């Protein structure tokens, strides 16, 4: 499987050439003194953030405490993750005891959920109180770090500190594999007051530190309201991956559109030529969609929620489409964009894996989604045939020198094509039955010629044979007495509707004899009648190609640089870019056409069985 690292963390050495790396100090008493002082400062800041009462007077103080914590943790920016450089403030913060970690995580989440507004004039009120003794020095110190824009709210800064504290422990700082991040453990255990992680006395203490008013429902609603902010995406990922209570709550809700629509709108918008592509964000979106697709109940509910229209989808008008069908459309569109622009195997794998997970639950799939699935197969089949033909005519020297003609490239193309065929096969054999997926049958009949070229191929014949059994059964009654058509005629699409009046792709003529043209209603009525005599066991059994997401063993290689890039851009604090070595040269500054050269060597996971695993982001 791929590694859980991001493109943004691929080449941190590229920035370190012009930077001033931090030098390790020789062992001695001065280092111990530094660690002791750092621990005192950091523990005081952590305690203040966890326990100080929030009101209009203390709002600014909370902002500065969290800013100071961010600055303490930012020592990590000035060294590589693999460098064994002493970072006393980072070590002190991530080594906080469990009670303090639990209290602070609960407090930061509450601030994120409540979104406390900024007081009208916090400085004036604070200067008139005892807090002025702390306010003035903190303002002086913060002025050296704070950027002029954008303004940062307390909820934003709380989320940033929470993400920094819940990052995975860098092995160079915490080489002991038995050590764990207590902040991350606390985040994974947050839940409603009547449900805590574990049982017994420790669970009771955890509930007390967490607070009686915490609500998973409110946390879910806050996440949905602030999507698709990137920091919120990371928090959503951490909770879905590690917090069982939040995951169960999200999967059991009757409004999956609240979570899915912001994700799909963002993913679709990022495929626009006018949008600057941030690959790390694409990775996070696809990981979250893959995790959600693993639950059949969630996917079924998504297919039951209907949308009258999707105004933000710009490629065409979509009316009366389910959220599940919209998810299919956006995933197929992402796959096609990736094939033409990014050529990123990780993106390709996760899109197809999510579609494969969803296939058994397809129900009343929208006509445009059904045609998109067949078009996806056609695109992948053409690419595979083209690559196979080029290899057949290439010289040994060309085969040895060209990565595009390598065995690995052909194997990847074959894997992706087989995954697309498995999606169609599983959907055709699903329990929902072809009576409830008549538009998928229609799309296959409409484009049946695209399946013929690979019907006898040794890698795909079994899956394509199932497709032709469907074509033979449902197309049998559509053969007419007119002359055979030798090629597919273009389809006339109603500008404002998905209703078509297509010539059938075989020798069919309508029963009324009107120029050999069948209306869409006549064809769908015929499919409905033919489905009554259709038997699901007519198809050869194809195991459901289930994919699950599993985090790799070194997630800090992706998440630590990614989180720090978000904090750097949105915290209102400024660090000297010439001294920052953790963050690699930003891919966001590269045009989309330049990305394929940077994204190489990504592992592809084969769906060898029903427990196959989709990879994490490439390192």
N, C-alpha and C positions, 0 to 999 in steps of 0.2 A: 504494500500500500504506500501511498504518498506520505510525506512527512508533514507535520503540523507546523509549517513555517510559511511565511508569505514572501511574495516577490519583493516587498519592501525591505525584507531582511536578508536578501540574497547576498549582497556584496557589501557588508559594513566596512570592509577594508578600503573601499573606494573613497570613503570620506575621511578615514583615519590618516591618509597620506599627508593631508594638509593640517592635521590637528596636532594638539600637544597631548600625547597620552599621559595618563596619570601614572606616576612611578610608584612602585611598591616600596614601602619603608622597611628598613631592616628591623627584625624583632627587637623589642626593647620596651622599657618602661613607658616611653612617650606614647607608643601606640596603645598600650593598655589604658593610659590616662585619656587619650582621645576617645577610645571606645566607651569609657565610663561616663565622660562628659556628654558624648552623643546620646548615650542611653538615657541619661537624666533629662536632656532637652526633649528627645523624641517621646519619652513616656509622659512628660508634662503636656506636650501638644496632643498626644493621643487621648489622655485623660480629659483635657479641656474640651476637645471635640466631642467626646462621648457623653459628658455629663453636664456641661454648662447649659443653663436655661436660655432658650431663644426668645427674644422679644425685640422690639424696635431699637432698644438701646444696645443690645448685644449682637445685633445682626452683623454689623461691621467687624466686631471682634471675631465672630465665627468665620467670616470671610478671610480674615488675616491668619487665623490659626490654620485653616485648611491650606491657604497659600504657603505658609511656612512649612507645613508638612510636605507639600508638593516640592518645595525647594530642597528639603532634606532628602527626599527620595530621588531627586534629580541627579545626585552624584552618580547614579547608574548610567546617565547619558554620556559620561566622559570616559568610559572604558568598554571594551568588548565583553559580551556575555561570557566568553570563554576565558577571560583574563582573571587570574587570581590576584586581584588588586583589593586591598582592604577598603571597604566602604562602610565605615562605622555607623553612619546614620541609616543607611539602607538595612544593614544587619540588625540594628536595634529595632527598627520599625517592623520588619517582617518576622522578628523573633518575639513579638509581644505575647504575653500569656493569654490563654484561651478566654478567661473572663473578660478581659479588656477588649479582645478582638470581637467577641460576641456582642458586647454592648455597643461598640463603635459601628459595627456593620449594621445593627438594627437602627442606630441613630441616623447613619448616612442614608439608609434606604427610606426611612421616614421622611427625611428632608427632601429626598428625590420624589417621593409620592406626594407630599403636601405642597411642594412648589411654593414655599413662603415668599411673598412679594418683598421687594426692596423697600425699606422705609423711605418716606419723603425726604428726610434730611437726617440720616443717621449720624453724620459727623457732628452736627450741631448739638444734638442731644447727648452724644457720647462725651463731647468736650466739656459738657456741663456736669459730668458725673465723675465718680471716682475712676471709671474706666479710662479717663484721659491719660492716666499714668502709663497705661499700656498702649493706648491708641497712637500717641505721637511717635514713640520709637518704632512701632511696627510700620507706621506710614513711611517713615524715613527709610527703613530697610526695604520695604516693598517697592518703593519708588525706583530702586535700582533694577528691579526685575520686571515690573509691570509694563506691558505694552499699552498704547493709547486706546486701541480698539481690539476686539469688540467688547462691549460690556458683558460681564459674566455674573450670572445670578448664583445664589447660594446653592440651589438645586444642581446646577451645572457643576460647580466646584465639588460638591459632595459626591456626585457620580464619578468625577475624574479621580478623586482620592480613593474612592471605593475600588475602582478598577486597578489603580496602581497597587493597592494593598492586597488585592486578591490575585495578582499575577502569580505565575508559578515561580518557585524558588530557583534562581540561577545556580547551576551546579558548582560554579567556581566559588560562590559565596557560601553555599550550603551543601558541601560534598556528601554529608551523611544521608543516605537514602531513607533513613528512618525518620528524618525531620519532615514536618509538614507545615504548610502555611495555615495558621489558625484562622486567618481572615477568610480564606477560601473555604475552609471547613465550616465556618460559621454561616457563610452565604449559602452553602449547600443545605443547611439545616433550618433556615428561616421558614416559618410557616404560621398558620393561624394559631391563636393562643391555646386552643384545645388540641393542637397536634404539633408536637415537637419531635425532633430527630432523636430516635432512641427512646429509652424508657428508664425509669428509676430516678434516683436522686439527682444524677447529672442532668437528665432531661428537664427535671423540675427547675433546677438552677438556671438552665439555659432559657427556659420560658420566662423566668423572672427577669433575667437580664435583657431579653428581647423586648419585653413589654407586652402588656395585656391587650393593647389596642391594635396590634399588627394584623393586617388582613391580606391574604394572598389575592383575593379578588381585587382589592384596590391596587395592589402592585401590578397585577395583570392589566388593569385599566390604564394605569400610568404608563406602562410600557407601550401599549397600543396608541395612546394619545401622543407620545413623543417619537414614535417611529416616523420616518426612517433615519433619525439622527444616528450617526455612526457609533457614538458612545453607548447609546441605547441598544443598538444592535449587538454590541459586545456583551452588555449586561444580559440581554435576552438569551444569547448563546450560553453564557455561563450558567444561567438558571435552568434552561431547558436541558443542558447536558448534565448538570450536577444536582439539581434540586427536584426531587421526585414529586413533591407536593405541587410545586408550580407547574411542572410538566403535566401531571394528571389533571390539574385544573384547566390548563389551556386546551388539552385534548378533549375534555368532556363538555366544554361549553357549546351552546347551540348557535353561537354567532362566530364561526371561524373567520368570517369576512373581516371582523375587527382586527385580527392579527394578520391575515393574509393580504388584504388589499393594499396596505401601505408597503409591504414587502414587494408585491408584484408591480405596483406602480413605480417603485424605485428601480427595480430591475429592468422593467421595460423602458423607463426613461433613460437609463444609462446606456442603452443600445442605440440611442439617437446619435447621428453623426455630429450634432452640435454639442454633445455632452462630453466633458473631459472624463475619460474613463479612469477609475481608481480600482485596480484589480483586487486589492485587499478587501474592498467593500463588496465586490462581486463574490469573492470567496465566502465572506460571512453570510451573505444572503443565501447562497446555494447550500451552505452547511445547514442553516436553519430550516430551509425548505426540505432538505433531505431528512432531517430529524423528524419534522412534522409528517412527512409522507410515510414514515414507518408505521403509523397507527391507522389501521383500516377504518376504524370508527370515525376518526377525524376526517379522513378523505371522503367517506360516505356522506357525512354531514355537509362537507363543502359542496358536494354535488347536489345536495338538497336545497341549498340557499341560492335563490335566483336574483339576478341583477337586471333591472329593466334596460339599462344601458351602461356603457363604460366610456365616459367622455374623455378620459385621459389616454385611451388607447388610440393612437393616431393612424395606424396602418389601414384600418377600415372601420366602418360602423359595426358595432356589436350590440345586438338587441336580445333580450330574454336569454341571457347566458348564465349558467351556474358558476359559482366561484370555482368549483372543481374544474370545469371546462376552461375557464379563464386561466387557471394554473397550468393546464396542459398547453394552452396557446402560448403563454409567456415562456415556458420551458422549451418548447420547440423553437420559438423565435430566438431564444438565447443560444441554443445549439446551432442554428443556422448562422447567426452572427459570428459565433466562435469559429465555425468552419471557414468563413470567408475573411475574417479579420484577425482574430487572436491566435487561432490554432493552438489553444491551450488544452492539453489532454485532461487536466484536472477539471476544468469547466465542463468539458464534454462528458467525462465519466459521471460527474455528479448530476448533471441534467438528465442523462439517460437512466441513472440509478433511481432518481426520484420518479420518473415516468414509469419505470418498471414496478416500483412499489405501489403506485397508484392504479396500475392496470386492472387488478382484480376487482376494483371498486368502481370502475367506470359505469355510470348509469345515466341514460338519456344525455349522452354526450352531444354537445352542440355541433351543428354541421361544420362550422369553421374549424373547430378543434379536431373533428374527425378527418377532414381533408388535410389538416396540418400534419397529423400523424402519418398519413399515406405519403404526403410530400416529403416528410423527413426520411422515410424509407427510400424514396426515389433518389433524393440527393445523396444519401450515404451509399446506395447501390451504384450510382454513376461514378462516384469517387473511387469506390473499390474496383470497379471494372476498369476505369482509366488507369489506376495504379498497377493493376495486374497486367494490363496490356503493355504499359511502358516497361515493366520489368521483363516481359517476354521478349521484347525487341531490343533491350539494352545489352551492351557488350559487358564482358566481365569487369573491365576497367570502370565503366560507368556504375555498375552495381557496387563496386568496392568503394568508390569515391562519393557517391550520393547518399545522403541520409534519407532523402525523400523516397529512394528506391530500396531501402534496407528491408531486411526481414522483419525488423521491429515495426517499421511503418506499415507494412502490409498486414502484420498481425494485429496492430491497433485498429486499422480500418475494418478488418474482418470482425473483430470483437464488437466494435460499435454498431456495425450493420446487424450482427446477430442480436444484439440487445434491442435494437429497434424492431426486429422481427418478433422477438419474444414479447415485447409490449403488445403488438397486434395479436399474437397467438393467445396470450393470457386474457386479453380483453374479449376475444371472440369466445373463449371457453369459460368466461366468468359466470358466477351464479346468477347475476342480474339477467343473463340470457340475451340473445340477439333481438328479442322482442322489444327490449328497452334500450338497445343500441342500434336501432335501425339506420341511423345516419352514418355509423361506422361501416355497416354493410354497404350502404349506398356509395360511400366514398371508395370502397374497395372495388365495387362493380364499375364505378365510373373510371377508375384508373387501373383496371386489371392488367393492362398490357405492361405496366412497369414491373410486374412480378415475373414475367415470362423469361427474361434473359438469364436469370440465375436459378431457374427451376430445377435444373439438373446438377447444380454445383454441389460438390461433396460437403462443403461447409454449411450449406443453407437448405438443402433439398427437403429435409424433414419439416422445417418450419414453413417453407413456401408451399409444400404440398398441403398443409392444413389450410392455408389461405385459398388454394384452388378448390378444395372441397367445399368451402363456403361459396366460392364463385360458381361452381357447378350447380350447387343446390339452389341458390337464390337467383341465378341467372337463367335457369332452365326454362322458366315460363316466360322469359322476355324475348325469346327468339321469334322473329316474325317471318313473313313470306317475301319481304322485299329483298333487294340486292344487298350482298354483304358489304359492310363498310370496311375499308382497308386501314383506316387510321382514325385516331380519336379526333373528333371535331372540336373546335374551340367552344367553350361554354359561355353563354350569355348571362352575366350576373346583373341582377337588379341592383341599381345604385344604392337603394335604401333598404335592401332586404337580403336575407340569406336564401330566399326562395329562388330556385332556378327552374328553367325549362330546358334541360339538356338533351341532346341526342344520346341515346344509350351507346355505350362503348362497344357493343357487339352488333349482331345483325338485326337488332330488335326494331320492331315497329309497334306503334300503339295499336290497341285493339280497335280503335275507331278508324285506323287507317289514315290519320291526318299527317301526311308527309313523313312518316317514320319517326315522329317526335313524341316522346313520352313526357308528360308533365311530371314534376317532382312528386305531386300527390299520388299519381297513378303508380309510380315506382315504389313509393313508400307503402302504399296499400298492398302492392304485390309482395313486398318484403314481409309485411305483417302476416299475410296469408301463408307464405312459405315457411315462416318461423314456427307455425303450429305443427308442422310435420318435421321440424328440425330436431335432431337428437344431439345433445351435447357430447355424447360418447362417439360421435362421428369423427371427431378430431383425435389425432394421436396426442397422448398426454404430454404436456410440457410443464415441468415443475415451475412454480412461481419463482422468478429470479429475485428473491428478496435481498435488499441491501441495507446494511446498518452503518451508522457513522460511529467510528471509534477514534478517540483522540490518541495521537501518537505519543511516544515516550519522551519527546523533547518539545512540548508545546510552547515553552518560553521563547524558542527561536522565532516563532511567529508573533505571539501575543505581546511580548515585552516591547519590541520595536514598534509594533502597530499601535499599542495603547499610548506609548510615548509620543508617537507622531500626532495622535489626536490631541493629547494634552498640550503639546507644543503649539499646535495651530489654534486652539480654542480656549486656553486657560487664561489669557490676558497676561501671562508672564513671558519673559524673553530670556533666552540663553544665547550665548555667543555661538553662532553656527560653525565657526572655524574650530571650536574645541569639542563639538559634539561628534562622537565617533560611533555611538550605538546605532544611529539611524543611517541607513544607506542612502545613496543618491535617489531621490524620489522618482518613482515611476510615473507619478502624476504629471510630471513635466514632459514626459515623452508623448509624442503623438501615438494614436492607437495603432497606426501601421508599423511602428517601430517595435511594438511589444513582442511579436513572435521571436525575434532574435534574442530576447532576454529570457523568455520562458522555455527552457530546455530541460531535458532529463527528468520529466515528470513521470512517476510510476503510474501504471494503469492497473486497476484491480479487475481481475477476471471473475465473473459470477460463476464460480465452479460449483456452488451448491446453494441451498436456500439460506445458508448462514453467511453468505459472502459479505465482505466489508468494503465500504467505500472509503477512500483515503481521506486524510486531512489535507490542508493546503500544502502545496509544494514548497520545499525549502530552497 
